[in-house]
Amino acid sequence: MTLSAAGAPTPRDNHLLAALPAVVYDRLLPDLERVPMPLGLSVYESGAVQGFVYFPANSIVSLLYVLTNGASAEIAVTGREGLVGISLFMGGETTPSRAVVQSAGHGYRLRGEHLKREFESGGALQLLLLRYTQALITQMTQTAVCNRHHSVDQQLCRWLLLSLDRLPARVLVMTQELIANMLGVRREGVTEAAGKLQADGLIEYSRGKITVLDRARVEARVCECYAVVKKEYDRLLPETSVSATP
């Protein structure tokens, strides 16, 4: 799905919503509320009861784990291929992670009771959300492995590619400090890694904007973690297909 000519997203710009059978989509549509998702917005906080699930349309949300000393690290990223708030239908109601918008745009939110009612009835939505949850768990697991065993350069490439897959453009608005916070590394490490990619002509970084100039070469430099995550999303959710940016 692509955004309308006017640039306004529709619910079907979210791949999970677009993959629903028409009868299920039509039941949910009256309760879907379009909301702005500005950079830095906290969609939910650690331990807080979640009243809504969010379906990003052209925005990206980072799931972060925050330590008691304030340090944080990204454990997963969600965009137009998924939703934010799986604890609502998994029965937990809360989660120790925090969800923050990393790329501004819009999304659609749905009250938890509406989603749970449809989920508990079984059928297409339940199957789709369970498959999405399995794919998300794979991403979380692979992120942990990547952060432990791979270089900052490789982690940055993975982060760039996962973000690009979830946006309709190849430009990311993101400071190096925020990237460092998400990767759980020092800012100097991100500065050095981004500098190498820019010197080699893979990206252009200026005034908080990262433009990927040569995606194929970024994919050649990334560790195996990106391919593992993408393969699992494509296997479990072929109808939503997280497509690469041209």
ChimeraX attribute file (.defattr): number of C-alpha atoms within 10 A of each C-alpha:
attribute: neighborCount
match mode: 1-to-1
recipient: residues
	/A:1	15
	/A:2	13
	/A:3	14
	/A:4	10
	/A:5	7
	/A:6	6
	/A:7	9
	/A:8	12
	/A:9	21
	/A:10	19
	/A:11	22
	/A:12	19
	/A:13	23
	/A:14	26
	/A:15	23
	/A:16	23
	/A:17	26
	/A:18	17
	/A:19	19
	/A:20	17
	/A:21	11
	/A:22	11
	/A:23	8
	/A:24	15
	/A:25	17
	/A:26	11
	/A:27	12
	/A:28	15
	/A:29	13
	/A:30	9
	/A:31	14
	/A:32	19
	/A:33	14
	/A:34	18
	/A:35	15
	/A:36	13
	/A:37	25
	/A:38	16
	/A:39	17
	/A:40	15
	/A:41	15
	/A:42	15
	/A:43	19
	/A:44	21
	/A:45	17
	/A:46	15
	/A:47	12
	/A:48	13
	/A:49	14
	/A:50	20
	/A:51	15
	/A:52	19
	/A:53	24
	/A:54	25
	/A:55	33
	/A:56	33
	/A:57	33
	/A:58	26
	/A:59	25
	/A:60	30
	/A:61	30
	/A:62	25
	/A:63	23
	/A:64	24
	/A:65	21
	/A:66	16
	/A:67	10
	/A:68	7
	/A:69	6
	/A:70	7
	/A:71	13
	/A:72	19
	/A:73	22
	/A:74	25
	/A:75	23
	/A:76	23
	/A:77	25
	/A:78	23
	/A:79	29
	/A:80	27
	/A:81	26
	/A:82	28
	/A:83	25
	/A:84	22
	/A:85	21
	/A:86	21
	/A:87	16
	/A:88	21
	/A:89	20
	/A:90	14
	/A:91	9
	/A:92	11
	/A:93	16
	/A:94	19
	/A:95	19
	/A:96	11
	/A:97	21
	/A:98	21
	/A:99	24
	/A:100	22
	/A:101	22
	/A:102	27
	/A:103	23
	/A:104	19
	/A:105	19
	/A:106	21
	/A:107	26
	/A:108	26
	/A:109	20
	/A:110	19
	/A:111	16
	/A:112	18
	/A:113	14
	/A:114	15
	/A:115	18
	/A:116	15
	/A:117	11
	/A:118	17
	/A:119	19
	/A:120	11
	/A:121	10
	/A:122	10
	/A:123	11
	/A:124	14
	/A:125	21
	/A:126	17
	/A:127	12
	/A:128	20
	/A:129	19
	/A:130	16
	/A:131	17
	/A:132	22
	/A:133	18
	/A:134	14
	/A:135	22
	/A:136	22
	/A:137	15
	/A:138	17
	/A:139	24
	/A:140	18
	/A:141	15
	/A:142	19
	/A:143	23
	/A:144	15
	/A:145	12
	/A:146	20
	/A:147	18
	/A:148	9
	/A:149	11
	/A:150	14
	/A:151	15
	/A:152	22
	/A:153	21
	/A:154	22
	/A:155	22
	/A:156	22
	/A:157	24
	/A:158	24
	/A:159	20
	/A:160	24
	/A:161	22
	/A:162	22
	/A:163	25
	/A:164	24
	/A:165	20
	/A:166	27
	/A:167	23
	/A:168	19
	/A:169	15
	/A:170	19
	/A:171	18
	/A:172	19
	/A:173	15
	/A:174	17
	/A:175	15
	/A:176	19
	/A:177	16
	/A:178	15
	/A:179	21
	/A:180	21
	/A:181	17
	/A:182	22
	/A:183	23
	/A:184	18
	/A:185	17
	/A:186	14
	/A:187	17
	/A:188	12
	/A:189	16
	/A:190	22
	/A:191	16
	/A:192	13
	/A:193	19
	/A:194	22
	/A:195	16
	/A:196	14
	/A:197	22
	/A:198	17
	/A:199	11
	/A:200	12
	/A:201	14
	/A:202	18
	/A:203	22
	/A:204	18
	/A:205	19
	/A:206	11
	/A:207	8
	/A:208	12
	/A:209	14
	/A:210	20
	/A:211	19
	/A:212	24
	/A:213	16
	/A:214	14
	/A:215	20
	/A:216	10
	/A:217	16
	/A:218	21
	/A:219	17
	/A:220	10
	/A:221	15
	/A:222	21
	/A:223	20
	/A:224	15
	/A:225	20
	/A:226	22
	/A:227	15
	/A:228	13
	/A:229	22
	/A:230	20
	/A:231	15
	/A:232	18
	/A:233	22
	/A:234	15
	/A:235	13
	/A:236	17
	/A:237	21
	/A:238	12
	/A:239	14
	/A:240	22
	/A:241	17
	/A:242	22
	/A:243	14
	/A:244	17
	/A:245	15
	/A:246	9
